[in-house]
Amino acid sequence: MVQNEIQERIDELKRQIDSLPSGTVSTKKIKGKVYYYHRVSIDGKRKESYVPQDKAEELISKINTRKELEKELRQHRAINAHCHKKGDMP
């Protein structure tokens, strides 16, 4: 992959990541019923909001997709930095 392709992929990953929710989904069992909560950190504070059961699966899927894209972004950034350091790319 040449530098432009790497940078284009990095930019595309950033756009995709920005369009997906961050955080995690947790569950609480209250009186035998499971409730889902979306947890995010905002300004260093944990915020938690209820997620209806019929929306939880989709939210979990989107969060997992975001995490995979973030992993790929870290890998591409490392490759880009390594190539720049090594002098392989302008």
C-alpha positions in Angstrom: 0.0 0.0 0.0 1.4 3.4 -0.9 1.2 6.4 1.4 -1.8 7.9 -0.4 -3.7 4.7 -0.1 -2.8 4.3 3.5 -3.9 7.9 4.3 -7.1 7.5 2.3 -7.9 4.4 4.3 -7.1 6.2 7.6 -9.5 9.0 6.6 -12.2 6.6 5.6 -11.8 4.7 8.9 -12.1 8.0 10.8 -15.4 8.8 9.0 -16.8 5.4 9.7 -15.8 5.5 13.3 -17.3 8.9 13.8 -20.6 7.7 12.5 -20.8 4.8 15.0 -21.7 5.0 18.8 -18.9 4.7 21.3 -19.1 3.1 24.8 -20.4 -0.2 26.0 -23.7 -1.9 26.6 -24.3 -3.3 30.1 -27.1 -5.2 31.6 -28.9 -5.1 34.9 -31.2 -7.7 36.2 -34.0 -6.3 38.2 -36.8 -8.6 39.6 -35.9 -11.2 37.1 -36.0 -8.9 34.1 -32.9 -7.8 32.1 -32.5 -4.1 31.3 -29.9 -2.8 28.8 -27.9 0.4 29.4 -25.6 2.3 27.0 -22.5 3.6 28.9 -20.3 6.3 27.6 -17.7 8.6 29.1 -18.2 12.3 28.5 -15.7 14.8 29.9 -14.4 12.1 32.2 -17.8 11.3 33.6 -19.7 8.1 33.0 -23.1 8.6 31.5 -25.6 5.7 31.3 -28.9 5.6 29.4 -31.6 3.0 29.1 -31.8 1.1 25.8 -35.0 -0.7 24.9 -34.5 -4.5 24.5 -35.4 -4.3 20.8 -32.7 -1.7 20.1 -29.9 -3.4 22.2 -28.7 -5.9 19.7 -28.3 -3.3 17.0 -26.4 -1.0 19.4 -24.1 -3.8 20.5 -23.4 -4.6 16.8 -22.6 -1.0 16.0 -20.3 -0.6 19.1 -18.5 -3.9 18.1 -18.0 -2.6 14.6 -16.6 0.6 15.9 -14.1 -1.3 18.1 -13.0 -3.3 15.1 -12.5 -0.2 13.0 -10.6 1.5 15.8 -8.3 -1.5 15.9 -7.7 -1.3 12.1 -7.1 2.4 12.4 -4.4 1.9 15.0 -2.7 -0.7 12.7 -2.8 1.6 9.7 -1.4 4.5 11.7 1.4 2.3 13.0 2.2 1.2 9.4 2.1 4.8 8.3 4.4 6.0 11.1 6.8 3.1 10.6 7.1 3.9 6.9 7.7 7.6 7.6 10.3 6.8 10.2 12.0 4.3 8.0 12.1 6.7 5.1 10.2 4.5 2.7 7.7 7.2 1.9 8.0 10.8 1.1 
